[in-house]
Amino acid sequence: MKIRYFHDTDTLYIEFRPIPVAETKDLDEDTQVDLDKAGNICAITVEHASRRGPIFPRSTTSRSRPEGLGGFRPGFLSRPELLQCPR
């Protein structure tokens, strides 16, 4: 898993697996989910990430925190039910 934050565009990109993307779905106007051909989540893109709220716990040490993400905590997605993986 790779987490990247692009400060110039305030975009958070979370890549779960580096595999080809077959489809991108909009969860809301600022959140997109990339899916592989089997419908599994490959990545999530969050635009205006700093306005969406914290992403990582404040107790996380700076060594384990992705650069540029500060003291964020989980919970930035407004519709987590859309991210359920198929069984």
N, C-alpha and C positions, 0 to 999 in steps of 0.2 A: 504494500500500500504506500502511495506517495501523496503527500499533502503539499500543495503549493498555494501561496498567496501572492497575488500580483498587486502591489501597492498602487501602481499608477492607474489601474482600472478598478480597484477595490473588489477584486474577484478572487474567490476561493475555489480551488479545483482539487477534488479528492478522487484519486485514481485507485480503485480497488484491484484491478487486474489490467495489465498492459496487453489487451487483446483488441482485435478490430471491432469497431462500433457498427452495429447494423441499424440502429434506430436511436433517435433522441426524442425524449418526451418532456414537455413542459409541465412541471408541477404547479408552478404559478408564474407570474411574469418575470421573476428574478431567479428561478431555480429550474435547472434542466438535469435530467437523468439520462445517461448514455447506457444503452442495453446492447448485449451481444445478440447473435442470431437465435439463441435459445431463450432470450428474454431475461437473462441474468444481468444485474447491474454491474457495469464496468467502471463508471465514474459519475460524480455529481459535480455540477458547476453552480456556484452561488454568486450572483451579481449583487453588488452593494452589500457585501458581506459584513462590513463593520456596522451597518444599520440593522442587521438581522439579529443581533444579540451575540452574546458570548458563545464560544465554541469549545474551548478547553478549560479544565479546572484551574482556578487561580493557584492551587497548591502544586501544580505541575512545575518541576524545576526547569530552569532555562535550557538545560542540556537536552531534555526530552521534548521540549516544545518546538514546533516548527517555527522557523524564523519569521518574524513579522506578525505573528498571531497573538502576541501578548497574553493576557490572562483570560481568555475566552473559556466557555464551558459548553457542554453538549446542549442541543435543543434548538438549533437554528432552523430546522425544517418545519413549515407550518402544517404539512400533511404527511406525517410519517407513515400512515397506513398505506400510502402508495408505494412505499419502499419494501414491502414484504416480498421476500424471495419465494418463488414457486417451489413446491416440494416434489 
